[in-house]
Amino acid sequence: MADKQRSMMTSLPAVATMLLGIALLVLAALRWRENGWGSLVWLLVMVAMFVIRTPHSLRNRANVVVDARKDGMEIALLAGMFLAMMVLPLLYLALGLFRFADYDMPEWATWIGALAQIPYLWLFWRSHADLGRNWSPGLEVREDHALVTNGVYGCIRNSMYAAIWISALAQPLLIHNWIAGFLVVPAFAAMWFIRVPNEEAMMRARFGAAWDAYCARAGRLFPKRPK
């Protein structure tokens, strides 16, 4: 009974958050003419991102984790990224907050941001598909964790981060606001420079020489040129 009560209490905030997010998405969609067509592209891509990630999140909850790094810095980085990439844009687009921080952007720049969503979504989807059960939103190593070197990971060892870099750099082109649009860039830069070295250290500790050999042939963020 106690476990059931705890499960209900845990699920209630998640359901409430999901319903609030849906309400904000609907309000933002209704205001797309006021916000500009780039905001509608951002909303559609955000929905597509959740469609891609949710099945993997649900399936991988069954993973048995043998090593996890969940210190204060990790929590702060994830919270900052969630705030800058999702919460602030939704509040801006749905409720009109932060209008004082708007800036002008030429039409061609918005088109670049929109077209960038094509490689972003493809790489985001492909990275999840190639990682399979080895993907986790946190810094975790699961039981029977495998070193994935196939697919997009055959040439870029941080393919998921490469995808999110595209999204982060395109967001200010779609949402013309320093708070709701641009803040995601420094937020993700912090993740890249602080979190990725910790993640790669976990992989080196887990796979040793196999990881070092993989790093020698696969680029960190861009494919390596053959020698």
NORQUIJO-V909960 format. One record per backbone hydrogen bond with DSSP energy under -0.5 kcal/mol. CO is the residue of the C=O (numbers start at 1). NH is the residue of the N-H. Records with the same first field share a line. If there is no record, write none. Layout:
CO=NH / NH
This chain:
1=5
2=6
3=7
4=8
5=9
6=10
7=11
8=12
9=13
10=14
11=15
12=16
13=17
14=18
15=19
16=20
17=21
18=22
19=23
20=24
21=25
22=26
23=27
24=28
25=29
26=30
27=31
28=31
29=32
31=35
32=36
36=39 / 40
37=41
38=42
39=43
40=44
41=45
42=46
43=47
44=48
45=49
46=50
47=51
48=52
49=53
50=54
51=55
52=56
53=57
54=58
55=59
56=60
57=61
58=61
59=62
60=63
63=65
64=143
67=141
68=70
69=139
71=75
72=76
73=77
74=78
75=79
76=80
77=81
78=82
79=83
80=84
81=85
82=86 / 87
83=88
86=90
87=91
88=92
89=93
90=94
91=95 / 97
92=96
96=99
98=101
99=102
101=178
106=109 / 110
107=111
108=112
109=113
110=114
111=115
112=116
114=117
115=118 / 119
116=120
117=121
118=122
119=123
120=124
121=125
122=126
123=127
124=128
125=129
126=130
127=131
128=132
131=134
132=135
138=140
139=69
141=66 / 67
142=145
146=148
147=149
150=153
151=154
152=155 / 156
155=219 / 224
156=159
158=162
159=163
160=164
161=165
162=166
163=167
164=168
165=169
166=170
167=171
168=172
170=173 / 174
171=174 / 175
174=176
175=177
176=103
177=181 / 182
178=183
182=185 / 186
183=187
184=188
185=189
186=190
187=191
188=192
189=193
190=194 / 195
191=195 / 196
194=198
195=199
196=200
197=201
198=202
199=203
200=204
201=205
202=206
203=207
204=208
207=210
208=211 / 212
209=213
210=214
211=215
212=216
213=217
214=217 / 218
219=157
220=158
